[in-house]
Amino acid sequence: MIKAINIRKRYFWATAGILLLAYYFCLPQQLFDAPYSKLINSHDGQLLSAHIADDGQWRFEAGDSVPSKFEQALLLFEDEYFYYHPGFNPVSLARATWQNIRAGQVKSGGSTLSMQVIRLAFDRDRTLWNKLIETIQATRLEWRYSKEEILNLYAAHAPFGGNVVGIEAAAWRYYGRSANELSWSESALLAVLPNAPALIHPGRNRQVLLAKRNRLLKKLHQHGVIDSTEYLLACDEPLPDKPIALPQQAPHLLNTLCSLSGENSFQSTINQQIQLTSNQIIENFYSIYRNNEIHNLAAIIIDNQSGKVLAYVGNSSFNTSRDGHDVDIIQAKRSTGSTLKPFLYAAALDEGLLLPQMLLADIPTYYSDFSPKNYSRQFDGAVPAHTALSRSLNVPFVRLQNDYGTNKFHDLLQKLELSTIDKAPSHYGLSLILGGAETTLYELSSAYASMARCLQTYTAQSGRYNRVDFRQAQLIDNTNPSETSYSFQPPILSAASIYHTFEALTNVQRPEEETGWENFSSGRKIAWKTGTSFGYRDAWAVGVTPEYTVGVWVGNASGEGRPGIIGGSAAAPVLFELYRQLPATSWFNQPYDDLQPARICQQSGYKASPHCPDADTAYIPAIQHEAPICPYHQLIHLDAEKKHRVNADCYPPHRMQHLSWFVLPPVMAWYYQSRNPLYKPLPPFRADCLEQQHVIDIIYPQNNAQLYVPKELDGNLGRIVCKATHRETSARLFWHLNNKFIGETQYHHQVAIAPEKGWHTLVITDENGNSSRLRFECIGKGE
């Protein structure tokens, strides 16, 4: 007998244990496994864009809490004793059972919100057995979650008609705003809607829905939740019409963030008002540019101090996928055009290779496999460095990159986090500065913003740098970069070089091909750089002030070029229009701690030599290298009438007039004087004082060059055009190839030759016996 009792006890406890385990594990670890819509919010929590869930439902993830008005209305309508029962309400179940028996059909379920959450999660048929299971699971739900969490689960997964799931999605679809901003009438409607979600659709018997809402409003009034005035006004509010489209204010940013992360929702750094205005500006310009078959525009606005992106317009007209409008251009790799020149300019200032007003050679230049040309196909001879930057002249910057070093420049771009320039320096060569590489609008604008932030930090921190100032712009508003690593050494570029670069970029002298920007430029001071890629495929404009960096790209996502895709004509007007929407801006303070005064030659821009007649004091970067001294002013000796040069062998020294003279090398002088009529060439030597002078320069070919004679388009054998220049404009030059006379030139010194294969010697002489020679090799002729 005792043994039988013990066996029954063991069976009892075993069964109890199994039942407890079953009860414990009766709910899956993840209650809801449905896909959610992709969302992106502004920095202050406003919905910017949303994409429908993979199953075609508008379903937002549960928020931190349920809106107060909706909660009060829901509890009065569905589960008045929600905060008091353990997951089921015996009174409600008994009442529902009695009502159903009397009616002979199911009239009421008596389900609590906890039981409804279970029903939403498992979607079972409505039977008594399933009701029992729901009741048991509801108690387990109450054990696992707090009341607030259960309420959140219901609010996020309840059906609200059609493909709308959850209170937040319903608020946006029916009222176009967040659930926290709904009125009492709107909250009451959404509280009763899950009970009969089909009634929301226009054309259905919506009077039933209206009556249910008003009954709930009356109940809220009777319970003292709302007063009589609120009740009457709420009852007068109409029902919503057809569902409203969700916002699409930053769709490309949402797509990009989704591709980089597995998250469903993102808190961005975007300022909604700036984003909306930027969207409108882009659309306005698109409506104009599309008439010229230019279909895609993109813009980004960065707060320099924080590094946060305030506006992100990835493309124009997101509503269609035609013409590449669905492409996020801000993240697309495009040819850089001339947009990298400011980085080289600043680096060369730090290296001591140039000063802001120093004359740079703008003359025909030839390398082994490359001959850069300016857009105008003309040459200035010599041009101040800051003007070469603002006018975006190609030849001076190719020569500057060659002097600075392609490897070093490539390394600088890597430090600026232009990660898309990821091939070896030899792959790009000297074309790197002219658009031979690709980058994104995001990384390029981030680099300009980093320069501005570095300069601002230096002036604010009394000569110290924050080494983390050079970083990519921030898109997600999750952290504020608080790390500081102050140093007296510049992390990448110095404050002085950045300041002079920005000053140069405020210059109104712009590329000759860029017109129209003057009609849009504002009164504020902006450092801005444009760029145009080969074939008119990419138009860039990047602007910088202490507060903001604005980047713009215009073109076709397909890569199709159009004549109007020019940085200054297409992108710059958009840039200035975007700046107009921003608050007032200031200008950078001079970083005096990183500058030093120096006497600068007015004509050459170099540090003044003893022979420079006119010099001004200017602040230049305080670099460790010695800045170059003016090489163009030399002391010459003239006769008493100052008409001829003389020397001690032919003229009494005590009668000589000694003058400082600005003298450029012959090639530079020949092109320079055509644009600068006040340039005075050296006076000629007196007839009895002739001496051998370097007055002839051979422009092409270069010494020891290897040349190939190609065929012309008509099939005939082409020729090599040799070019030279003489210090005297009207000088006559005599050309000899391999000691054989081949021609005579005056004013324009060019001779066409068709040499045989092998080495040749070219000799050019003038009437006074001055000469210049070189050797070159012809490596073949066209077949």
NORZI-V741544 format. One line per field, one symbol per residue. ss: DSSP state (H for helix, E for strand, C for the rest). psi: psi as a letter, one per 40 degrees, with the letter a starting at -180 (. if undefined). burial: # if it has 16 or more other ideal C-beta (glycine too) atoms within 10 Angstrom, else .. A space follows every 50 residues. Layout:
ss: ???
psi: ???
burial: ???
//
This chain:
ss: CHHHHHHHHHHHHHHHHHHHHHHHCCCCCCCCCCCCCEEEECCCCCEEEE ECCCCCCEECCCCCCCCHHHHHHHHHHHCCCCCCCCCCCHHHHHHHHHHH HHHCCCCCCCCCHHHHHHHHHHCCCCCHHHHHHHHHHHHHHHHHCCHHHH HHHHHHHCECCCCEECHHHHHHHHHCCCHHHCCHHHHHHHHHHHHHHHHH CCCCCHHHHHHHHHHHHHHHHHCCCCCHHHHHHHHHCCCCCCCCCCCECC HHHHHHHHHHCCCCEEEECCCHHHHHHHHHHHHHHHHHHHHHCCCEEEEE EEECCCCEEEEEECCCCCCCCHHHCCCCHHHCCEECCCCCHHHHHHHHHH HCCCCCCCEEEECCCCCCCCCCCCCCCCCCEEEEHHHHHHCCCHHHHHHH HHHHCHHHHHHHHHHCCCCCCCCCHHHHHHHHHHCCCEECHHHHHHHHHH HHHHHHHHHHCCCCEECCCCCCCECECCCCCCCCCEECCCCCCCHHHHHH HHHHCCCCCCCCCCCCHHHCCCCCCCEEEEEECCCCCEEEEEEECCCEEE EEEEECCCCCCCCCCCHHHHHHHHHHHHHHHCCCCCCCCCCHHHEEEEEE ECCCCCECCCCCCCEEEEEEECCCCCCCECCCEEEEEECCCCCCECCCCC CCHHHCEEEEEECCCHHHHHHHHHHCCCCCCCCCECHHHCCCCCCEEEEE CCCCEEEEECECCCCCECCEEEEEEECCCCCEEEEEECCEEEEEEECCCE EEECCCCEEEEEEEEECCCCEEEEEEEEEEECC
psi: ddddddddddddddddddddddddeehidhdhfiiiihihiideehhdii hiideeihhiihadihhdddddddddddgdfdediedihddddddddddd ddeeihdideiidddddddddefiigidddddddddddddddddiidddd dddddeeihfhbfhhiddddddddefiideeiiddddddddedddgdeed hidigeddddddddddddddddeediiddddddddehiiiaiiihiigdf dddddddddeieidihhiehhddddddddddddddddddeeffhehiiih hhhdddeihdiggdiigeeieiffeehgddeihihebeeedddddddddd eediidehhihgihhhidfhgiiideeiiechhiddddddefhddddddd ddddhddddddddddefgdegeiiddddaeedeeeeiiiidddddddddd ddddddddddffeiiheedhiiihdhfdihhehhgiiehhddiidddddd ddddeehehiidehidddeeiieihhhihiihihefdhhihhihiddihh hhhhahdeehiideghddddddddddddddeiiiiaiiihgdeeiiiihh hdddeihhieehdhiihihihgidihiiiheehihihiidefdiiiieee hhdeeihhihhhhiidddddddddegeehhiiiiiidefhihigehhhdh iihfihihhiiideeihaihhhiiiidhdeihihhhhfehheihihchgh hhigiihaiihhhhiadeeiiiiiiihheiih.
burial: ..........................#...#....########..##### #.#...####.##..##.###########..#..#.###..##..#.... ........#############.........#..#########..#....# #########################..##..#.###########..#.## ........##.###.##.###...##...##..##.#.##..#..##.## ########.....#########.######.##..##..#....####### ####.#############....##########.################# #.#############......#.##...###################### ##.#.#..##.##..#.#.##...#..####################### #########.....######.######............########### #####....##..#..#........########..############### #######..#.#.################.##..#..#.##..##..#.# #.#######.##..#..######...#..#.##..####....###.... #....#....#############.....#.###.##..#.....###### #...#.#.#........#.#.#######..#.#.###.......#...#. #.#.#....#.#####.#.#.#.#.#.#.....
//
